[in-house]
Amino acid sequence: MPNAADRPRRVTVDREGPLLVEGPVEVVGDDGTVSVSRRFQVAICTCRRSRTYPWCDTSHRRRVKQTDTEEPEASS
């Protein structure tokens, strides 16, 4: 899938998230596997936690920790 000659691809870097790339794109993995997306924008995983790697599934998001002042929910 060749790049369009009229303008460069835009890649948006988020320090705490994936790379956002204007599509369509081909991603070549380190093992030579080619993944293709024809979407207008794709999120490429940079943390390698995604179950759909190389595509981001938001696994990078941190879970909120319970603070000492919060009471745990009572179980029935």
Backbone as ProteinMPNN parsed JSONL, in Angstrom:
{"seq_chain_A": "MPNAADRPRRVTVDREGPLLVEGPVEVVGDDGTVSVSRRFQVAICTCRRSRTYPWCDTSHRRRVKQTDTEEPEASS", "coords_chain_A": {"N_chain_A": [[0.851, -1.163, 0.0], [1.075, 1.889, -1.114], [2.277, 5.115, 0.016], [0.426, 8.18, -0.172], [1.329, 10.564, -2.565], [0.752, 13.251, -2.449], [0.693, 14.391, 0.136], [2.322, 14.108, 3.359], [2.056, 11.358, 5.734], [0.292, 11.755, 8.778], [1.354, 11.476, 12.071], [0.48, 11.169, 15.367], [1.799, 11.625, 18.517], [1.343, 10.377, 21.731], [2.254, 10.659, 24.973], [1.325, 8.955, 27.004], [-0.083, 7.01, 25.729], [-1.225, 5.394, 22.702], [0.297, 5.484, 19.369], [-1.158, 7.616, 17.086], [-2.183, 7.26, 13.852], [-2.78, 8.548, 10.662], [-4.801, 6.875, 8.4], [-5.181, 4.963, 5.339], [-3.178, 2.219, 6.638], [-0.232, 0.108, 6.717], [1.259, -2.11, 8.896], [4.295, -3.422, 9.704], [5.436, -6.075, 11.485], [8.055, -7.083, 13.834], [8.558, -9.71, 13.254], [7.974, -9.891, 10.638], [5.326, -10.072, 9.978], [2.493, -8.681, 8.409], [0.148, -6.239, 9.103], [-2.911, -4.823, 8.217], [-4.83, -1.858, 7.969], [-7.621, -0.112, 6.891], [-8.865, 2.058, 7.877], [-9.682, 5.552, 8.615], [-8.136, 6.632, 10.62], [-5.813, 5.154, 12.822], [-4.95, 3.525, 15.91], [-1.924, 2.738, 17.15], [-0.419, 0.366, 19.139], [1.935, 0.99, 21.705], [2.795, -0.02, 24.067], [2.715, -2.732, 24.158], [0.823, -4.265, 25.524], [-1.592, -4.785, 24.481], [-4.295, -6.858, 23.463], [-4.93, -7.05, 20.893], [-2.709, -6.517, 19.389], [-0.9, -5.299, 16.576], [-2.628, -3.197, 17.056], [-4.087, -0.775, 19.189], [-5.861, -1.457, 22.189], [-6.58, -0.053, 24.374], [-5.348, -1.063, 26.66], [-3.257, 0.096, 27.952], [-4.118, 1.951, 29.745], [-4.138, 3.116, 33.044], [-5.268, 1.593, 36.047], [-7.464, 2.941, 38.498], [-6.304, 3.53, 41.692], [-7.419, 2.619, 44.949], [-7.836, 4.975, 47.491], [-6.577, 5.652, 50.842], [-8.548, 6.928, 52.305], [-10.964, 6.173, 51.284], [-13.729, 4.042, 51.716], [-13.933, 0.515, 51.525], [-16.164, -1.306, 49.391], [-18.992, -2.939, 50.738], [-19.505, -6.426, 50.841], [-22.117, -8.708, 49.902]], "CA_chain_A": [[0.0, 0.0, 0.0], [1.98, 3.033, -1.184], [1.844, 6.384, 0.602], [-0.037, 9.179, -1.12], [2.414, 11.49, -2.881], [0.336, 14.635, -2.282], [1.004, 14.901, 1.474], [2.868, 13.071, 4.242], [1.192, 10.784, 6.765], [0.373, 12.437, 10.07], [1.469, 10.589, 13.22], [0.338, 11.929, 16.598], [2.412, 10.9, 19.621], [0.78, 10.641, 23.056], [3.207, 10.089, 25.924], [0.719, 7.9, 27.82], [-1.008, 6.223, 24.932], [-0.745, 4.836, 21.43], [0.564, 6.375, 18.238], [-2.32, 7.768, 16.211], [-1.676, 7.394, 12.493], [-3.803, 8.683, 9.633], [-4.799, 5.679, 7.578], [-4.944, 3.551, 5.649], [-1.794, 1.903, 6.993], [0.296, -1.249, 6.857], [2.236, -2.194, 9.976], [5.13, -4.618, 9.562], [5.977, -6.474, 12.782], [9.461, -7.509, 13.853], [8.63, -11.057, 12.689], [7.624, -9.806, 9.223], [3.871, -10.107, 9.822], [1.931, -7.421, 7.939], [-1.224, -5.969, 9.537], [-3.439, -3.75, 7.373], [-6.066, -1.196, 8.366], [-8.069, 0.866, 5.909], [-9.579, 3.113, 8.598], [-9.153, 6.901, 8.404], [-7.108, 6.818, 11.641], [-5.618, 3.958, 13.638], [-4.15, 3.664, 17.122], [-0.922, 1.668, 17.17], [0.016, 0.099, 20.508], [3.361, 1.151, 21.985], [3.124, -0.644, 25.353], [2.689, -4.173, 23.911], [-0.135, -4.941, 26.4], [-2.834, -4.958, 23.738], [-4.649, -8.206, 23.009], [-5.117, -6.943, 19.443], [-1.465, -5.937, 18.902], [-0.324, -3.993, 16.867], [-3.648, -2.171, 17.265], [-4.313, -0.462, 20.603], [-7.181, -1.758, 22.744], [-6.563, 0.765, 25.6], [-4.792, -1.796, 27.799], [-2.245, 0.936, 28.584], [-4.728, 2.819, 30.759], [-3.905, 2.691, 34.427], [-6.456, 1.445, 36.887], [-7.478, 3.883, 39.605], [-6.063, 2.871, 42.967], [-8.263, 3.062, 46.038], [-7.072, 5.739, 48.474], [-6.772, 5.236, 52.235], [-9.739, 7.565, 52.861], [-12.155, 5.55, 50.732], [-14.16, 2.807, 52.367], [-14.197, -0.558, 50.572], [-17.575, -1.663, 49.266], [-19.376, -4.112, 51.522], [-20.016, -7.524, 50.0], [-23.337, -9.298, 50.457]], "C_chain_A": [[0.902, 1.234, 0.0], [1.392, 4.258, -0.5], [1.382, 7.323, -0.487], [1.075, 10.206, -1.327], [2.047, 12.936, -2.583], [0.609, 15.211, -0.893], [1.547, 13.767, 2.34], [1.811, 12.545, 5.205], [1.362, 11.595, 8.039], [0.37, 11.394, 11.167], [1.412, 11.465, 14.463], [0.85, 11.077, 17.749], [1.769, 11.346, 20.924], [1.674, 9.919, 24.055], [2.615, 8.913, 26.706], [-0.245, 7.032, 27.03], [-0.378, 5.738, 23.649], [-0.299, 5.92, 20.464], [-0.707, 6.427, 17.411], [-1.805, 8.085, 14.825], [-2.852, 7.536, 11.54], [-3.685, 7.509, 8.687], [-5.104, 5.974, 6.138], [-3.456, 3.282, 5.895], [-1.514, 0.412, 6.882], [1.326, -1.179, 7.969], [2.976, -3.506, 9.8], [5.762, -4.914, 10.915], [7.416, -6.936, 12.683], [9.647, -8.925, 13.314], [8.236, -11.082, 11.209], [6.127, -9.857, 8.946], [3.365, -8.724, 9.416], [0.472, -7.336, 8.39], [-1.703, -4.747, 8.774], [-4.713, -3.184, 7.987], [-6.396, -0.143, 7.327], [-8.87, 1.995, 6.556], [-8.939, 4.466, 8.358], [-8.105, 7.269, 9.431], [-7.023, 5.548, 12.467], [-4.764, 4.295, 14.844], [-3.215, 2.463, 17.184], [-0.355, 1.563, 18.578], [1.528, 0.299, 20.643], [3.771, 0.465, 23.285], [3.193, -2.17, 25.267], [1.767, -4.946, 24.856], [-1.422, -5.294, 25.671], [-3.059, -6.411, 23.34], [-4.832, -8.241, 21.496], [-3.886, -6.324, 18.791], [-1.277, -6.247, 17.417], [-1.337, -2.889, 17.103], [-3.895, -1.989, 18.762], [-5.731, -0.845, 21.013], [-7.365, -1.073, 24.105], [-6.081, 0.013, 26.833], [-3.754, -0.969, 28.561], [-2.809, 1.795, 29.705], [-4.509, 2.245, 32.146], [-5.216, 2.562, 35.172], [-6.339, 2.42, 38.051], [-7.296, 3.112, 40.9], [-6.965, 3.463, 44.033], [-7.4, 3.802, 47.05], [-7.392, 5.252, 49.876], [-8.052, 5.803, 52.823], [-11.027, 6.949, 52.34], [-12.46, 4.264, 51.452], [-14.38, 1.736, 51.311], [-15.685, -0.871, 50.55], [-17.841, -2.93, 50.06], [-19.891, -5.188, 50.591], [-21.198, -8.165, 50.703], [-23.127, -10.727, 50.843]], "O_chain_A": [[1.447, 1.582, 1.048], [0.174, 4.427, -0.438], [1.888, 7.273, -1.608], [1.689, 10.661, -0.362], [2.938, 13.778, -2.471], [0.744, 16.428, -0.763], [1.263, 12.597, 2.083], [0.801, 13.202, 5.458], [2.459, 12.066, 8.339], [-0.503, 10.527, 11.205], [2.201, 12.399, 14.603], [0.399, 9.948, 17.943], [1.659, 12.542, 21.194], [1.831, 8.7, 23.985], [3.336, 7.972, 27.037], [-1.125, 6.39, 27.606], [0.845, 5.678, 23.522], [-0.491, 7.111, 20.706], [-1.271, 5.386, 17.072], [-1.077, 9.059, 14.632], [-3.803, 6.755, 11.591], [-2.592, 7.184, 8.224], [-5.268, 7.135, 5.762], [-2.592, 4.02, 5.421], [-2.416, -0.423, 6.942], [2.173, -0.286, 7.98], [2.364, -4.573, 9.752], [6.531, -4.106, 11.436], [7.937, -7.155, 11.589], [10.76, -9.309, 12.956], [8.169, -12.148, 10.596], [5.704, -9.701, 7.8], [3.757, -7.717, 10.005], [-0.333, -8.223, 8.108], [-0.991, -3.747, 8.687], [-5.568, -3.929, 8.466], [-5.527, 0.633, 6.929], [-9.486, 2.799, 5.855], [-7.782, 4.539, 7.944], [-7.261, 8.125, 9.166], [-8.044, 4.934, 12.778], [-3.959, 5.226, 14.812], [-3.66, 1.318, 17.26], [0.129, 2.546, 19.139], [2.302, -0.163, 19.804], [4.962, 0.372, 23.582], [3.672, -2.825, 26.193], [1.908, -6.162, 24.983], [-2.253, -6.031, 26.202], [-2.129, -7.106, 22.932], [-4.884, -9.31, 20.889], [-4.0, -5.673, 17.753], [-1.486, -7.395, 17.026], [-0.947, -1.744, 17.331], [-3.906, -2.965, 19.511], [-6.686, -0.591, 20.28], [-8.218, -1.479, 24.894], [-6.385, 0.423, 27.953], [-3.411, -1.302, 29.695], [-2.055, 2.313, 30.529], [-4.675, 1.047, 32.38], [-6.154, 3.329, 34.95], [-5.239, 2.69, 38.533], [-8.029, 2.164, 41.181], [-7.246, 4.662, 44.025], [-6.338, 3.308, 47.431], [-8.363, 4.523, 50.079], [-8.601, 5.218, 53.757], [-12.09, 7.188, 52.913], [-11.559, 3.484, 51.764], [-14.974, 2.032, 50.274], [-16.379, -0.723, 51.556], [-17.041, -3.865, 50.061], [-20.634, -4.898, 49.653], [-21.281, -8.172, 51.931], [-24.053, -11.378, 51.328]]}, "name": "protein", "num_of_chains": 1, "seq": "MPNAADRPRRVTVDREGPLLVEGPVEVVGDDGTVSVSRRFQVAICTCRRSRTYPWCDTSHRRRVKQTDTEEPEASS"}
